[in-house]
Amino acid sequence: MAHTTADLLIERLIAWDVDTVFGLPGDGVNGLFEALRTRQDRVRFIQVRHEEAAAFAACGYAKYTGRLGVCLATSGPGGIHLLNGLYDAKLDNQPVLALTGHTFHDLIGAHYQQDVDLDKLFADVAVFNERVMGPSHVVNMVDAAVKHALGRRGVAHLTIPKDIQSWTARDDERSDPNVPRHSGDGVGSTLLMPDAAELHRAADVLNEGRRVAILAGRGCLGARVELAALADALAAPVAKALLGKAALPDDSPFTTGGIGLLGTAPSSEAMKECDTLVLAGRTSLTSSSSPSPVRRAPSRSTSTRPASARAIPSRSGSWATAAASSGRCSPCSIERPTAASSRRRKRECCNGTTSWSSVERATRCR
């Protein structure tokens, strides 16, 4: 039996080690569902009750497995419903592939049922966003979409007209430049490293600080040892963003717990009263949690993306993999305080007020 466009798409996802798809059936994606049905021994389909839940589930899957999350919705309103969950993936830098249906290829723009140009609608949320035009096109597009989602840590979107999903190679003539099997199903890992001068400048800022604090985000999940070493060297409390909760265990002597609406008072006090703040594995900080603007601007080490508009001004901004930059910066350039100066730094972090005692208690019991 000849492979359809939908068959080729699902087979290519399997080649990328995709084994879970979240979605909701609809007549705009019947071809894709048939391809999933005939491969249910290799791909698990999880049906949700609303397309929005499919996108959120794919984002959560990406967050907690480190793998590509995939969601599937029908044409028109089904695809529109994905947006809320896809923006969650975009803003949290999670690799998610959204698959949507479209109306018949020769009725696009003719005001036919559910004729919504989802590729235009998804232009803002997606780092890769294309319409699949046939069996000879689909493998190239799947490879490009997955590479963009994983490599740029964002949302990729493919929309496929419902009739094209059932096309076979007989229905589609490949152009001469489109050589078969010239697209690979692999993406290499990237280790971002700041140069030595930038690391020493960051170390100088940290050494000058008298009340240093660290805010750890999701980018520190792979840098637990380096984060603890940095906190020890700086005698600095570590507050954890929600996605960075596992960067240090809650019983670590270095952490004051979470930050924000679900955070702890010691973390809030440390953020407010420090004169030097390290953003590690994180790119932004809400204004309600940021240090006073008259205090020393922070140093930033991140493994996600360049600074967002919410980031506060910094004297040293390093866009790099958290483990690599922290590991190189901590042992060779930072002056380790004595026990007495460490205690003094912790007391001074809240200007010697009694509120720092809660920070010290928190770092002992978390």
C-alpha positions as CSV (number, residue, x, y, z in Angstrom):
1,M,0.0,0.0,0.0
2,A,1.3,3.4,-0.9
3,H,2.2,5.8,1.9
4,T,0.1,8.9,2.2
5,T,1.3,12.3,3.3
6,A,-0.1,11.6,6.8
7,D,1.7,8.2,6.9
8,L,5.0,9.8,5.9
9,L,4.5,12.5,8.6
10,I,3.9,10.1,11.4
11,E,6.7,7.8,10.3
12,R,9.1,10.8,10.3
13,L,8.0,11.7,13.8
14,I,8.7,8.2,14.9
15,A,12.2,8.5,13.4
16,W,12.6,11.6,15.7
17,D,11.8,9.4,18.7
18,V,8.3,10.9,19.2
19,D,6.1,8.3,21.0
20,T,3.3,10.5,22.4
21,V,0.9,12.9,20.8
22,F,-1.8,14.9,22.6
23,G,-4.9,16.0,20.7
24,L,-8.6,15.9,19.9
25,P,-10.2,14.3,16.8
26,G,-11.8,16.3,14.0
27,D,-12.6,15.9,10.4
28,G,-9.9,18.3,9.4
29,V,-7.2,15.8,10.6
30,N,-8.8,12.5,9.7
31,G,-5.8,11.5,7.6
32,L,-3.4,12.0,10.5
33,F,-5.6,10.1,12.9
34,E,-5.7,7.1,10.5
35,A,-1.9,7.2,10.3
36,L,-1.8,7.3,14.2
37,R,-4.4,4.5,14.4
38,T,-2.3,2.1,12.2
39,R,0.8,2.9,14.3
40,Q,-0.7,2.8,17.8
41,D,1.9,0.2,18.8
42,R,4.6,2.8,18.3
43,V,2.9,6.1,19.0
44,R,0.6,6.7,21.9
45,F,-2.3,9.1,21.3
46,I,-3.7,10.8,24.4
47,Q,-7.1,12.3,23.8
48,V,-8.0,15.5,25.7
49,R,-11.3,17.2,26.2
50,H,-10.3,20.5,24.6
51,E,-7.5,21.5,22.1
52,E,-6.2,24.0,24.6
53,A,-5.5,21.1,27.0
54,A,-3.6,19.3,24.2
55,A,-1.2,22.2,23.8
56,F,-0.7,22.6,27.6
57,A,-0.1,18.9,27.9
58,A,2.5,18.9,25.1
59,C,4.2,21.9,26.9
60,G,4.2,20.1,30.2
61,Y,5.5,16.9,28.6
62,A,8.4,18.9,27.1
63,K,9.2,20.6,30.5
64,Y,9.3,17.4,32.5
65,T,10.8,15.0,30.0
66,G,13.2,17.3,28.1
67,R,11.8,15.9,24.9
68,L,9.7,17.3,22.0
69,G,6.1,17.7,22.9
70,V,3.5,17.2,20.1
71,C,-0.1,18.3,19.9
72,L,-2.7,17.8,17.2
73,A,-5.9,19.7,16.4
74,T,-8.3,20.0,13.5
75,S,-8.7,23.0,11.2
76,G,-10.3,26.3,12.0
77,P,-11.4,26.6,15.6
78,G,-9.6,23.5,16.7
79,G,-6.2,25.0,15.7
80,I,-7.2,28.4,17.2
81,H,-7.8,26.7,20.6
82,L,-4.2,25.5,20.7
83,L,-2.8,29.1,21.0
84,N,-3.1,29.5,24.8
85,G,-1.0,26.5,25.5
86,L,1.4,27.2,22.7
87,Y,2.1,30.7,24.2
88,D,3.0,28.9,27.4
89,A,5.5,26.9,25.5
90,K,6.9,30.0,23.7
91,L,7.3,32.0,26.9
92,D,8.9,29.1,28.8
93,N,11.2,28.2,25.9
94,Q,9.8,24.6,25.5
95,P,10.1,22.6,22.3
96,V,6.6,21.8,21.0
97,L,5.4,20.8,17.6
98,A,1.8,21.7,16.8
99,L,0.0,19.8,13.9
100,T,-3.2,21.3,12.5
101,G,-5.5,20.6,9.7
102,H,-6.7,23.0,7.0
103,T,-9.5,23.0,4.5
104,F,-9.2,21.5,1.0
105,H,-6.2,22.8,-0.8
106,D,-8.2,24.2,-3.7
107,L,-10.8,25.9,-1.5
108,I,-8.4,27.9,0.6
109,G,-9.5,31.5,0.4
110,A,-12.9,30.6,-1.0
111,H,-14.7,31.0,2.3
112,Y,-15.3,27.3,2.7
113,Q,-16.0,25.7,6.0
114,Q,-13.3,26.3,8.7
115,D,-11.1,28.2,6.2
116,V,-8.7,29.8,8.7
117,D,-5.1,30.4,7.6
118,L,-3.6,28.9,10.7
119,D,-0.1,29.4,9.3
120,K,-0.7,33.2,9.4
121,L,-2.4,33.0,12.8
122,F,0.6,31.2,14.3
123,A,3.2,33.6,12.9
124,D,3.8,35.2,16.3
125,V,3.9,32.1,18.5
126,A,6.0,29.9,16.3
127,V,9.7,29.8,15.5
128,F,8.9,27.7,12.5
129,N,5.5,27.8,10.7
130,E,4.7,26.2,7.3
131,R,2.0,24.6,5.3
132,V,2.7,21.1,4.0
133,M,1.9,20.8,0.3
134,G,2.2,17.1,-0.5
135,P,4.0,13.8,0.1
136,S,7.3,15.1,-1.4
137,H,7.2,18.1,0.9
138,V,6.3,16.6,4.2
139,V,9.5,14.9,5.3
140,N,11.5,18.1,4.7
141,M,9.0,20.1,6.6
142,V,8.9,17.7,9.6
143,D,12.7,17.7,9.8
144,A,12.9,21.4,9.7
145,A,10.1,21.9,12.2
146,V,11.6,19.5,14.7
147,K,15.1,21.0,14.3
148,H,13.7,24.5,14.9
149,A,11.6,23.4,18.0
150,L,14.6,21.6,19.6
151,G,17.4,23.9,18.4
152,R,15.6,27.2,19.2
153,R,13.5,25.9,22.1
154,G,10.2,27.1,20.8
155,V,7.0,26.2,19.0
156,A,7.0,24.8,15.5
157,H,3.8,24.5,13.5
158,L,2.8,22.5,10.5
159,T,-0.7,22.8,8.9
160,I,-1.8,20.2,6.3
161,P,-4.9,20.6,4.1
162,K,-7.3,17.8,4.7
163,D,-7.2,16.3,1.2
164,I,-3.4,16.5,1.0
165,Q,-3.2,14.3,4.1
166,S,-4.5,11.4,2.0
167,W,-2.4,12.1,-1.1
168,T,0.2,9.5,-2.2
169,A,3.3,9.9,-4.3
170,R,1.2,9.3,-7.4
171,D,-0.8,12.4,-6.6
172,D,2.3,14.6,-6.2
173,E,5.1,15.3,-8.6
174,R,8.4,16.0,-6.9
175,S,10.4,18.9,-8.4
176,D,13.9,18.2,-9.7
177,P,15.8,20.1,-7.0
178,N,13.9,18.3,-4.2
179,V,16.2,15.3,-4.0
180,P,14.7,12.4,-1.9
181,R,16.3,11.6,1.5
182,H,18.3,14.8,1.5
183,S,16.9,15.8,4.9
184,G,18.3,14.4,8.2
185,D,16.6,13.4,11.4
186,G,19.1,14.6,13.8
187,V,20.0,17.8,15.7
188,G,23.3,18.5,17.5
189,S,23.6,19.9,21.0
190,T,25.1,23.4,21.5
191,L,27.2,24.5,24.5
192,L,27.3,28.3,24.7
193,M,30.4,29.7,26.4
194,P,31.2,33.3,27.3
195,D,34.8,34.5,26.7
196,A,37.3,34.8,29.5
197,A,37.1,38.6,29.7
198,E,33.3,38.5,30.2
199,L,33.7,35.9,32.9
200,H,36.3,37.9,34.8
201,R,34.1,41.0,34.5
202,A,31.2,39.1,36.0
203,A,33.5,37.8,38.8
204,D,34.7,41.3,39.5
205,V,31.1,42.5,40.0
206,L,30.4,39.6,42.3
207,N,33.6,40.2,44.3
208,E,32.6,43.8,44.8
209,G,29.2,42.9,46.1
210,R,28.6,42.9,49.9
211,R,25.1,41.4,49.8
212,V,25.0,38.9,47.0
213,A,22.0,36.8,46.1
214,I,21.2,34.2,43.4
215,L,18.0,33.6,41.5
216,A,18.1,30.2,39.9
217,G,15.8,29.3,37.0
218,R,15.1,26.3,34.8
219,G,18.5,26.7,33.0
220,C,20.2,25.5,36.3
221,L,18.6,22.1,36.3
222,G,21.7,20.7,34.6
223,A,24.0,22.7,36.8
224,R,23.2,21.7,40.4
225,V,26.8,21.1,41.4
226,E,28.0,24.3,39.9
227,L,25.1,26.3,41.4
228,A,25.9,25.0,44.9
229,A,29.6,25.7,44.5
230,L,28.8,29.3,43.4
231,A,26.4,29.9,46.3
232,D,29.1,28.5,48.7
233,A,31.8,30.7,47.2
234,L,29.7,33.8,47.4
235,A,28.0,33.0,50.7
236,A,24.8,33.9,48.8
237,P,21.3,32.7,49.4
238,V,19.6,31.0,46.4
239,A,16.0,31.8,45.6
240,K,14.4,29.5,43.0
241,A,11.9,30.4,40.3
242,L,9.1,27.9,39.9
243,L,10.6,26.1,36.9
244,G,14.0,26.0,38.7
245,K,12.6,24.4,41.9
246,A,14.6,21.3,41.3
247,A,17.9,23.2,40.8
248,L,18.6,22.7,44.5
249,P,16.8,20.4,46.9
250,D,14.5,22.2,49.4
251,D,16.7,20.9,52.3
252,S,19.9,22.5,50.8
253,P,21.6,24.9,53.2
254,F,22.0,27.4,50.3
255,T,18.3,27.9,49.3
256,T,15.6,30.1,50.7
257,G,12.9,28.4,48.7
258,G,10.8,29.7,45.9
259,I,10.1,33.3,44.7
260,G,7.0,35.1,43.5
261,L,3.4,34.5,44.3
262,L,4.2,30.9,45.5
263,G,7.5,31.9,47.1
264,T,8.8,32.4,50.6
265,A,9.3,35.6,52.7
266,P,13.1,34.9,53.0
267,S,13.4,34.7,49.2
268,S,11.5,38.0,48.8
269,E,13.7,39.7,51.4
270,A,16.9,38.5,49.8
271,M,15.8,39.8,46.4
272,K,14.8,43.2,47.8
273,E,17.8,43.8,50.0
274,C,20.7,42.4,48.0
275,D,23.1,44.8,46.3
276,T,24.3,42.2,43.7
277,L,22.0,39.7,42.1
278,V,23.0,36.7,39.9
279,L,20.3,35.6,37.4
280,A,21.4,32.0,36.7
281,G,19.5,30.0,34.1
282,R,16.9,32.7,33.9
283,T,16.5,35.8,31.7
284,S,14.1,38.1,33.5
285,L,12.8,39.2,36.9
286,T,9.4,40.8,37.7
287,S,9.6,44.3,38.9
288,S,7.9,43.4,42.1
289,S,10.7,41.0,43.0
290,S,13.7,43.0,41.7
291,P,16.3,44.8,43.8
292,S,16.0,48.6,44.3
293,P,17.2,50.4,41.2
294,V,19.7,52.4,43.2
295,R,21.6,49.2,44.1
296,R,24.2,47.4,42.1
297,A,22.8,46.0,38.8
298,P,22.9,42.2,38.5
299,S,25.1,39.8,36.7
300,R,23.3,37.4,34.4
301,S,24.1,33.8,33.4
302,T,21.5,32.1,31.3
303,S,21.0,29.0,29.2
304,T,17.8,29.9,27.5
305,R,17.6,33.1,25.4
306,P,18.9,36.7,25.4
307,A,17.5,39.1,28.0
308,S,13.8,39.9,27.8
309,A,12.2,43.3,28.2
310,R,11.5,42.5,31.9
311,A,15.1,41.9,32.7
312,I,16.6,44.6,34.9
313,P,19.8,46.5,33.8
314,S,23.0,44.5,34.3
315,R,26.6,45.4,34.6
316,S,27.6,42.0,33.3
317,G,25.4,40.0,31.0
318,S,26.6,36.5,29.8
319,W,24.4,34.5,27.5
320,A,25.8,31.1,28.0
321,T,25.0,27.6,29.2
322,A,24.6,27.9,33.0
323,A,26.7,24.9,33.9
324,A,29.6,25.9,31.7
325,S,29.7,29.6,32.7
326,S,29.1,29.0,36.4
327,G,31.7,26.2,36.5
328,R,34.4,28.4,34.8
329,C,33.6,31.5,36.8
330,S,33.3,30.0,40.3
331,P,36.5,28.2,41.1
332,C,39.1,30.5,39.6
333,S,37.9,34.1,39.9
334,I,35.6,34.5,42.9
335,E,37.2,35.3,46.2
336,R,35.9,32.8,48.8
337,P,34.8,34.7,51.9
338,T,36.0,33.6,55.4
339,A,33.5,32.1,57.8
340,A,33.2,35.5,59.6
341,S,32.8,37.5,56.4
342,S,30.3,34.9,55.2
343,R,28.2,35.5,58.3
344,R,28.6,39.2,58.0
345,R,27.5,39.1,54.3
346,K,24.4,37.2,55.2
347,R,23.6,39.6,58.0
348,E,24.2,42.6,55.8
349,C,22.0,41.2,53.1
350,C,19.0,42.6,55.0
351,N,21.0,45.7,56.3
352,G,21.5,44.0,59.7
353,T,17.8,43.9,60.4
354,T,16.2,41.0,62.2
355,S,14.4,39.9,59.0
356,W,17.6,38.3,57.8
357,S,17.3,35.8,60.7
358,S,14.4,34.3,58.8
359,V,16.6,34.0,55.7
360,E,19.2,32.2,57.9
361,R,16.6,29.9,59.3
362,A,15.3,29.1,55.9
363,T,18.7,28.2,54.5
364,R,19.3,25.9,57.5
365,C,15.9,24.1,57.2
366,R,15.3,23.9,53.4
